[in-house]
């Protein structure tokens, strides 16, 4: 009988976090390139690009932990991490709205 320890942010391998951050950051780069093409982001603005990557990595990490908590299959988790990375702050806002409604139904 194989007893698994409870999932915590501390018992995942480094390589797991590397792919989560890498995939979500890649989504952030794609988002920045799309904004650049639309004329929303300025060309060669390094700080905008870094801000997009950091926000996307954070969104991807939160999505990863929520998908793991829900026991989603790994391929679905990877897709959701990439999508939330591309969405960046929009995905954080969606999560914020969801949890606000869930834990504070009066709003």
C-alpha positions in Angstrom: 0.0 0.0 0.0 1.5 3.3 -1.2 0.5 6.2 1.0 1.0 9.6 -0.6 1.9 12.6 1.5 -0.6 15.5 1.3 0.1 17.9 -1.5 1.9 21.1 -0.5 3.8 23.7 -2.5 7.0 22.3 -0.9 6.8 18.7 -2.1 7.0 19.2 -5.9 10.2 18.7 -7.8 12.2 21.7 -9.0 11.7 20.6 -12.6 7.9 20.8 -12.1 8.2 24.4 -11.0 10.6 25.1 -13.8 8.1 23.9 -16.5 5.2 25.8 -14.8 7.1 29.1 -14.7 8.6 28.5 -18.1 5.3 27.7 -19.8 3.4 30.6 -18.1 6.2 33.0 -18.8 6.1 31.9 -22.5 2.4 32.7 -22.5 3.4 36.2 -21.2 5.9 36.7 -24.0 3.3 35.7 -26.5 0.8 38.1 -24.9 3.4 40.9 -25.1 4.1 40.2 -28.7 0.4 40.3 -29.5 0.0 43.6 -27.7 3.1 44.9 -29.5 1.5 43.9 -32.9 -1.7 45.7 -31.9 0.2 48.8 -31.0 -0.8 48.6 -27.3 2.8 47.9 -26.0 5.7 50.1 -27.0 8.5 48.5 -29.0 11.7 47.7 -27.1 10.1 48.4 -23.7 12.0 46.0 -21.5 10.1 46.9 -18.3 6.7 46.2 -19.9 8.0 42.8 -21.1 9.4 41.9 -17.7 6.2 43.0 -16.0 4.2 40.8 -18.4 6.4 37.8 -17.8 6.3 38.2 -14.0 2.6 38.6 -13.9 2.1 35.6 -16.2 4.4 33.5 -14.1 2.4 34.3 -11.0 -0.9 33.6 -12.8 0.5 30.3 -14.1 1.7 29.2 -10.6 -1.7 30.0 -9.0 -3.4 28.1 -11.8 -1.0 25.1 -11.4 -1.8 24.9 -7.6 -5.5 25.1 -8.2 -5.4 22.5 -10.9 -3.4 20.2 -8.7 -5.8 20.7 -5.9 -8.7 19.7 -8.2 -6.7 16.7 -9.4 -6.8 17.7 -13.1 -4.9 15.5 -15.5 -1.3 16.8 -16.2 -2.0 17.7 -19.8 -5.1 19.7 -18.9 -3.0 21.4 -16.1 -0.3 22.3 -18.6 -2.8 23.8 -21.0 -4.5 25.8 -18.3 -1.1 27.1 -17.0 -0.2 28.2 -20.6 -3.5 29.9 -21.1 -3.5 31.7 -17.8 0.1 32.8 -18.4 -1.1 34.3 -21.7 -4.0 36.0 -20.0 -1.8 37.3 -17.2 -3.5 39.9 -15.1 -6.9 39.0 -16.7 -6.7 35.5 -15.2 -5.8 36.8 -11.8 -8.8 39.1 -12.0 -11.1 36.1 -12.9 -9.7 34.1 -10.0 -10.1 37.1 -7.7 -13.8 37.5 -8.7 -14.5 33.7 -8.3 -13.0 33.6 -4.8 -14.7 36.9 -3.8 -18.1 35.5 -4.7 -17.3 32.1 -3.2 -16.2 33.3 0.2 -18.1 36.6 0.4 -21.5 35.9 -1.3 -22.9 39.3 -0.1 -20.9 41.1 -2.8 
